[in-house]
Structure formats: structure tokens, C-alpha cells
């Protein structure tokens, strides 16, 4: 046991000594010319791919020579325009837009479900509410509130309006919505409503301020232009008026289906500005996408409730409205770049350094797959312990004026 331990200690000591001694060795690359067309083809191909990647992708596509700003300051103002006829009523923006003038969120009502003339009182709970069905008063706990229901239970079991079965009586706004609701037809004229979206963006690092509205010589011409134009990606890229039908179509949505369930659509304004050019070339692009989950029925669509209160014969009353509509979320992304010497130098040095990967790859291929007789290995790695005072000439190597050792393995080496 002692002999084994002694052998281990001696071996470990030798390992540490060799490692410590080798740690202070200096390694320098050795230049060796290998005349192998296959290896040369691989070497130049990898060089070509690396150089192409940096020129085309890094410098041209990603503009790595520019200083960039990706968190600009932005403001959004929205306004809905349009008038609709609903039965005998004329509806304007006050009736169907929430809010009438918005920021980055605005919605319009497409369909309503109305419960008229609700008053505070007692009535039967809806039969679909858990534990609302009953046969006797003992089935209803007085004062109990079911958060999935509509009010507070009185402790009585009564007939469900004109039906034979019974449910628990509750204190609430009566009649309840599910029983007395009136479903109105959709507002089909809304497909031609227009949304005015004004967006301005500021890049403080470069002191550049841009807007999405076309510049006009005076205010009168500006108002005339805005009253008539409709956004078109090719013909009117600076018009801020968007038809709801156009937005739904670009988001790949059926407007008739949106009228039934409602929906949330994102309006994405993208600013990608190359400030090496004149700022007038900095133009926004628009994209549209449905944001709510259509496949999940519990979370799809968009609706909200609100009430209109009034006093009828001295009794406080209200009309409850469940509104289905389109909600537009305006989301702004901005990025600007301008030439700067520091990122240019960093990218250039990175490119030149990355070219060195070609040598690493080809050395690995040469020593792993081509050097079957270890001829290249013998010439590739030399260990110099003491520098000779007189140069020793060899048949296959020489030292040039720069001190680099070149080996020409074109002759006498089977490839």
C-alpha cells in the first residue's frame, strides 16, 4: 500500500513539474506550404464564405458600421370617423367609439346586446349559475353571494320567470341580462369607418424628429388632403387614414365574423431609418395582426359592458349594453442608424480576425484526414530547446528575413 502511494506521489509530482515548466513555453505559428488542391480548395472556399458573410450580412444588411438607437420617443393620437344608420337612429362617433379620441388604443362597437329598463329589486337567478336551481327555500342560503351569479340571495326559492322550474331569488338589477337581453343586428356600415392615426417619433441621440403625415406648405392644403386621402402602401404611404375594412383584410380577418365576436387587432408602425441619407427618406411601414387567440373561445373576441342611467317615474333605472367591437392597439417600433468610426473599426477587426478560422479548419482537416503517415505533423510541430548559434540548413525548410519558417511539402510527400 505504501509503495503504491509513493508511486502516485512521484507521478503526480512529475506531472505538476512538467505542467509548470510547459506553462512558460512560448508558441509561435509556423508557416508551411502544402500543395494539395483539395485542401487549397477548402481553404479558399471557407475564406470566401467568411468574407461574403461579413460584407453582405454584417456590413450591408445589418449595417454594423453604424451607431444605432433602438428606443426612440414616440407619441400616438387616434380618432375614429364615420356615421351609421341603425334602424331609426343615426349613430355618430359618440355612440360607437370608446374613447371618442384615443391614444394608442381605440375601439369601435360593431354589435350590441341591450337589456332595457333594469331597476333595483328582487328576481330569479339565472338557471346556469352553479347551485342556483332549487325546490324549496332551504336550498337557498340568505345573504349568500355567488361571484358567478348576479346578486345576493334572499333565501327564497321562486319560479324562474314564466318557466315551471325554480331558482333562488336574488337582490340585483332586474330583470337579469341573460333573460331580458335584446340582440341587435351588427353595424355593417362600420366596414367603411376610418381611423385617423397620427404618430411622431423622435431619435434623441441623432436629434431627428419624424411624423407619419405628409408635409404640406400650409394648413389649408393639409386639411384638404387629410379629408380626402385613404392610406395605400404604394400610392399614399403618408396618409394616416385607414378603413376598418382595409385593416381587417390586411390582418387576414373576416369582417362579418368580427362583427359577431369582436377582436383585438394590432397596428404596428415600424420606423427603420438610415440617417446616412437625408431624414426625408425615413418613412414608416405598417403591418396588421390579430392579437387575441381565436382558437381559445374563452379568451377570443373583444367585448365590454357599460350602462346608461336615467330616472323613470322617480325610480333609478338603467339600460345595460354589452358591446362587441374591434379594438385597435397601435404599437410603434423604431430603429435608426448613422455612420460612426468606432463600430466600423470593431466590425472590421472582427471580420479580419474571423478569417483566421479558415486556417484552423484546414489544419484540422489536414492533420485528421489527410496526414495518414504523420508527415505533416512532423513538419507542423517543432520543439526548440536551445537556439543554435549557426543556422542548420535542411532540405525542406528555410528561414526567411522575417524569421518565419516555411516548409514546402510539394515533393516527396504522398497525399
DADA-V308599 format. One record per residue. N is the residue number from 1. PSI is psi in degrees with one decimal (none if undefined). OMEGA is omega in whole degrees, 0 to 359 (* if undefined). Layout:
# DADA-V308599
n=[N N]
psi=[PSI PSI]
omega=[OMEGA OMEGA]
This chain:
# DADA-V308599
n=[1 2 3 4 5 6 7 8 9 10 11 12 13 14 15 16 17 18 19 20 21 22 23 24 25 26 27 28 29 30 31 32 33 34 35 36 37 38 39 40 41 42 43 44 45 46 47 48 49 50 51 52 53 54 55 56 57 58 59 60 61 62 63 64 65 66 67 68 69 70 71 72 73 74 75 76 77 78 79 80 81 82 83 84 85 86 87 88 89 90 91 92 93 94 95 96 97 98 99 100 101 102 103 104 105 106 107 108 109 110 111 112 113 114 115 116 117 118 119 120 121 122 123 124 125 126 127 128 129 130 131 132 133 134 135 136 137 138 139 140 141 142 143 144 145 146 147 148 149 150 151 152 153 154 155 156 157 158 159 160 161 162 163 164 165 166 167 168 169 170 171 172 173 174 175 176 177 178 179 180 181 182 183 184 185 186 187 188 189 190 191 192 193 194 195 196 197 198 199 200 201 202 203 204 205 206 207 208 209 210 211 212 213 214 215 216 217 218 219 220 221 222 223 224 225 226 227 228 229 230 231 232 233 234 235 236 237 238 239 240 241 242 243 244 245 246 247 248 249 250 251 252 253 254 255 256 257 258 259 260 261 262 263 264 265 266 267 268 269 270 271 272 273 274 275 276 277 278 279 280 281 282 283 284 285 286 287 288 289 290 291 292 293 294 295 296 297 298 299 300 301 302 303 304 305 306 307 308 309 310 311 312 313 314 315 316 317 318 319 320 321 322 323 324 325 326 327 328 329 330 331 332 333 334 335 336 337 338 339 340 341 342 343 344 345 346 347 348 349 350 351 352 353 354 355 356 357 358 359 360 361 362 363 364 365 366 367 368 369 370 371 372 373 374 375 376 377 378 379 380 381 382 383 384 385 386 387 388 389 390 391 392 393 394 395 396 397 398 399 400 401 402 403 404 405 406 407 408 409 410 411 412 413 414 415]
psi=[-40.9 -34.7 -39.4 -43.0 -39.7 -40.5 -41.5 -43.3 -42.0 -46.0 -42.6 -37.3 -41.5 -40.6 -45.3 -38.9 -44.9 -40.4 -43.9 -38.7 -44.1 -22.8 -29.8 6.6 151.0 131.9 134.4 140.2 147.0 125.0 125.4 127.3 116.2 111.9 77.3 114.2 -35.0 -47.7 -37.7 -38.7 -43.2 -42.4 -48.1 -33.1 -44.5 -39.7 -45.4 -42.9 -42.4 -45.9 -41.9 -41.3 -46.3 -37.7 -50.1 -50.5 -54.3 -47.7 -44.4 -51.4 -53.5 -9.7 56.4 -7.9 0.2 150.8 131.8 159.9 122.4 1.4 73.2 169.8 135.1 148.9 146.3 135.1 130.0 150.9 128.6 140.5 143.5 156.9 138.9 152.3 121.8 95.0 -121.5 4.4 146.5 121.1 130.8 -171.7 -26.8 -30.2 -37.8 -0.2 133.3 118.3 164.5 -33.9 119.6 176.5 -114.4 4.5 132.1 145.6 154.6 141.6 130.7 -26.7 146.1 146.0 116.3 134.4 110.0 152.8 53.3 140.7 155.2 129.0 -156.4 142.0 174.4 140.2 153.7 141.2 -15.7 -6.4 132.7 136.7 17.4 -27.0 142.2 168.5 -31.7 167.8 -26.2 -17.9 -11.4 120.7 121.6 134.1 -5.8 140.2 120.2 117.4 -10.8 -1.8 -152.9 -9.7 -162.1 133.7 141.4 -14.2 1.5 148.6 115.3 167.3 143.1 88.7 -118.7 14.2 165.7 -30.5 169.6 153.1 167.4 142.6 142.5 157.0 122.6 -170.8 118.9 146.8 158.3 157.6 -46.3 -27.6 -41.2 7.0 143.4 119.4 116.6 155.1 156.9 157.3 82.9 -24.5 -15.1 -17.3 -23.8 3.8 149.6 145.7 122.0 119.9 110.8 124.9 132.3 144.7 140.6 126.7 94.7 -30.0 -36.0 -1.0 48.4 128.2 125.9 155.8 163.0 12.6 138.5 135.5 137.3 153.0 -28.3 168.8 -33.7 -44.6 -34.1 -47.0 -39.0 -40.8 -44.6 -25.7 -17.4 -25.5 153.1 138.1 134.0 131.5 -34.1 -45.5 -33.3 65.2 -15.7 9.9 127.6 11.8 123.2 126.6 142.2 -36.1 -37.7 -42.9 -45.6 -39.9 -42.6 -27.5 3.6 45.4 147.7 121.1 -33.6 -38.1 -36.6 -33.0 -29.5 -45.4 -16.7 175.2 161.8 122.2 132.4 129.9 107.4 120.7 117.4 123.3 116.0 101.7 129.2 100.5 3.9 -21.8 175.9 141.5 -20.1 -19.2 -5.4 99.7 148.4 153.4 149.6 143.9 155.3 137.9 141.0 131.4 -32.0 157.0 114.3 -31.8 -26.5 104.3 -27.9 -29.1 4.2 164.2 179.3 124.2 161.0 162.2 146.2 164.5 149.9 117.3 146.1 170.7 121.1 114.3 38.9 4.1 131.6 124.7 168.3 158.6 118.0 130.6 124.1 113.8 126.2 137.1 -173.1 127.0 128.8 120.9 113.3 118.3 124.6 129.4 138.9 141.9 132.1 147.7 149.6 145.9 137.7 137.9 -30.0 -54.4 -28.1 -44.7 -42.3 -44.8 -38.3 -44.8 -40.4 -40.7 -46.2 -38.1 -38.1 -23.5 -26.8 -17.1 -24.4 -43.2 -40.8 -44.4 -45.6 -35.7 -41.5 -43.6 -42.8 -45.9 -19.4 -42.4 -28.3 -35.0 68.8 -34.2 11.2 26.7 -42.9 -37.1 -39.9 -35.7 -24.4 -38.7 120.6 144.9 117.3 114.7 -50.3 132.6 122.1 145.3 -29.4 124.2 135.6 109.3 144.8 168.3 -29.7 0.3 157.6 165.7 126.2 -176.5 -18.2 -0.9 5.7 138.6 123.9 135.5 129.5 108.6 37.4 -26.3 143.2 7.1 114.9 127.8 none]
omega=[179 179 178 180 179 178 179 181 179 179 181 179 178 180 180 180 179 180 181 179 180 181 183 177 177 180 178 181 177 182 182 180 179 183 178 187 179 179 177 178 178 182 181 179 179 176 180 181 180 181 178 179 183 181 187 186 187 186 184 184 183 179 183 178 183 167 189 174 186 180 180 174 186 174 182 175 182 180 179 180 177 178 183 176 181 185 177 185 173 182 175 186 179 183 191 182 176 344 182 173 188 174 181 176 176 181 177 181 177 180 182 169 192 172 187 167 174 180 175 180 179 178 183 176 179 187 179 177 181 178 178 180 184 174 178 180 182 178 183 181 181 179 181 178 176 185 173 180 188 183 183 184 182 183 180 176 186 178 178 180 185 182 183 182 185 171 181 177 181 170 184 170 184 358 182 187 185 181 190 186 175 182 182 177 182 179 187 179 183 180 180 174 179 177 176 181 177 183 173 184 184 174 186 181 182 179 180 178 181 176 183 179 182 178 179 183 179 185 182 179 178 180 178 180 183 180 185 189 172 184 172 187 183 187 183 182 181 177 184 181 183 174 176 177 178 180 180 180 179 177 179 179 176 185 179 177 177 178 181 188 187 180 178 182 177 174 184 176 185 176 175 193 173 186 168 173 178 181 179 178 180 184 179 170 185 172 187 182 176 185 179 183 181 184 180 185 182 183 180 179 179 176 176 180 170 185 174 186 178 180 183 181 178 181 179 183 178 171 182 182 171 188 172 183 175 173 180 175 181 184 186 173 181 176 179 180 180 184 176 183 184 177 177 179 180 181 180 178 178 179 181 178 182 177 179 178 179 180 180 181 183 175 179 178 182 185 183 188 186 187 183 182 179 178 179 181 181 180 184 186 176 177 181 182 178 180 181 179 180 180 179 180 175 183 189 183 175 180 181 185 181 178 180 181 180 174 178 182 182 184 173 181 178 183 *]
